[in-house]
Amino acid sequence: MMKDLTNPPIDRIDGRMKVTGGAQYFADFDLPNTAYCVIVGSEIARGSIASLDTKKALGAPGVLGVFTHQNMPPIPGWDAPVGGEADGPAPKPKTEETYRILSSPKILFDGQPIAIVVADTFERATYAASLVKATYTKQPTRTDLHKHVSDGVAPKGAEGGNYLRGKADAYQTAPVTLEANYTIPVEVHNPMELHGILAHWTAANTLMIYAKTQGVNATQQAMAQAFKLDPKNIHVHTEFMGGGFGMGLRTWPQETAVVAIARKINRPLKLVVSRSQMFTLVGHRPYTVQTINMGADRDGKLIGIAHAATAETASYEDFTEATVNMTKFMYACPNVSTRYRLVRLDRSVPIWMRGPGEATGAFALESAMDEMAHKLNLDPIEFRLRNYTETDPEHNRPYSSKHLKEAYQRGAEAIGWKNRKNEPGSVREGDWLIGYGMSTGTFNAFRWEASARILLKADGSLTIQSAVTDIGPGTGTALTMIAHNVLGVPVDRIKVEYGDTSLPKAPTQGGSAIVSAVGSAVYDACTAIKTELAGLALRAGGPLAGQQADELTLADGVLSVEKEPKKKVAVSDLMQANNLTVLDKTKDSKGGPELGKYSMYSFSVHFVQVRVNPQTGVVRVTKAVSVADSGRIVSPKTAASQMIGGVAGGIGMALTEEAIIDHRFGRFVNNNLADYHVAVHADVPAIETIMIDKPDPIINPMGAKGMGEIALIGFAGAVANAVFNATGQRVRDLPITPDKVM
Ligand code: MOS
């Protein structure tokens, strides 16, 4: 277990580079002779292209080519007809439809690429793209989930399976019951940095890629499959990313198309999609409708919960997420059933968006818990405590760690929960009604396999190497803290090299898993170096000979023994005495079988105070306190920032974010950041974060669980519950816009 932190919270190691323009994002790379491409999207959501006129575009200045289904260069790994081949060929079709970019006149969603226009500058490509004209044969279009809920199908695989514990209908017989429906609209990631790729064939079969990906190794693998190349011949670089939130968790078809076209034109080729294309080409949080049935006895003990979710997916691929999972294990309830269905619509495929399905599910479950507490005339925290469980009721095994009771208590104190009145609409200040709400969040704490290399030089500097991409949370900073804590190297002597496939393999950054995965590899490699140093110091003739290994401390580049006679040696002197210029260790790290004996989850509790103006329906989040039970916090400052970012996202999810489709055309009407409202500074109050900061004894040597997802999961429910407490209005359809409150 890692010892206590020896340094105050450090600043982000890449913060200065990011705010001074020193950080190079994929689109910042400029290669000689680069060509630029622009995607032309379909204007219908279902049907086929009847005619496509590319002549004018081809004649426009600087145009190097216009690629359509009629002349798209082959993607050799996609030869077999497959479904959902964006990640490379799937073994067999998952759905009846197939979407392969620019491979047929068939149209399966609005905005589907119908042409990629290539020119010598971005501006010329943009102009030429405007000259491509298509006519279509339209087919009837299904884009409205509400109209087609009854067409839901059970997807294959774990996330689609029905779940039952006890009796499915037990809630019906309970003395106090609730049935409620909840809706989450389409939300889109829309990080500031747009999606795209720069592809450069450096030789016939070798490829250099700068991309916006959350996993360089995953992109390398996908391209190796698509182009039937040895992954070793594909170099992917993504050191900096201007936000991911899930949109970079897969390789998208247009990326593969750009690589194919770059090969054809024999020039480096760059794609940066437009803001409106961010709505259709890189996934979204799926529109989801949910029903919760709940029953409890009059003492507030849960008797049964049934949770059903139906989400949209594309006609050509089943996207699933863990929307109903939290309901299975969150509370001590003997009878729980869940059901998850997909409806295939004429829409582009969704993908995980921060918190993913768990955030969707938590909104429903934690709203329902609040509704039930109200029916029982119980404080919502008290209701949760009456149904608290110390072991996982889904798998009948212990949690690796769970300090949720403490999280409830500390958050309640910080928000001033005692000021909350159980009677809704009973606190008014001038024109404003005031209310408090809370919600629980939880997400799997993973331990994935990862590797890292550590180089400790005799000059006292240390380098950490890992292929992992930092999508924004401050991964490099967290890895720096881990190395600092094991090897006592001052943080300003530590350098992190990451985001490149030339470095030791790492998983895709996602699922709140990277500190646990890559951090463990860093920990293991640093520990191996520490062991070697200790051996050199303690051996016969060594400077600390005769001492015991467990009495050694290592801090600020000095190995020392506290016991009399006190002795110490500088690590640099020790290395020089042994003719070592560098100690170099690479470790591959993964959890052992003992992890399977535990359920590993991070937990969060979100508390908010809202003010609601009943005349205008305006809801302001005026206070937010978020508490994380995510094990040992290895980097306090970036962890707090991570939590604050999740809460800002949660305010958007709760109050403003909604991608609206005009179902006549199957097209978004607000596909820009002026009309799709993310929370801005004026919407976000000062956010207090509280870290329980108790190490998880099981998951990894740092005791650290993840926190990226739990920062968001549950937050929207806390706001909805606070709005109810302020006004007596229960809003079950996000976002909570003024019209729903007035
Ligand atoms: Mo996150 S939705 O795992 O990028």
Residues whose N, C-alpha, C, O or C-beta is under 5 A from the ligand:
A	BS01	MOS	F245 G246 W352 M353 R354 G355 P356 Q509 G510 G511 S512
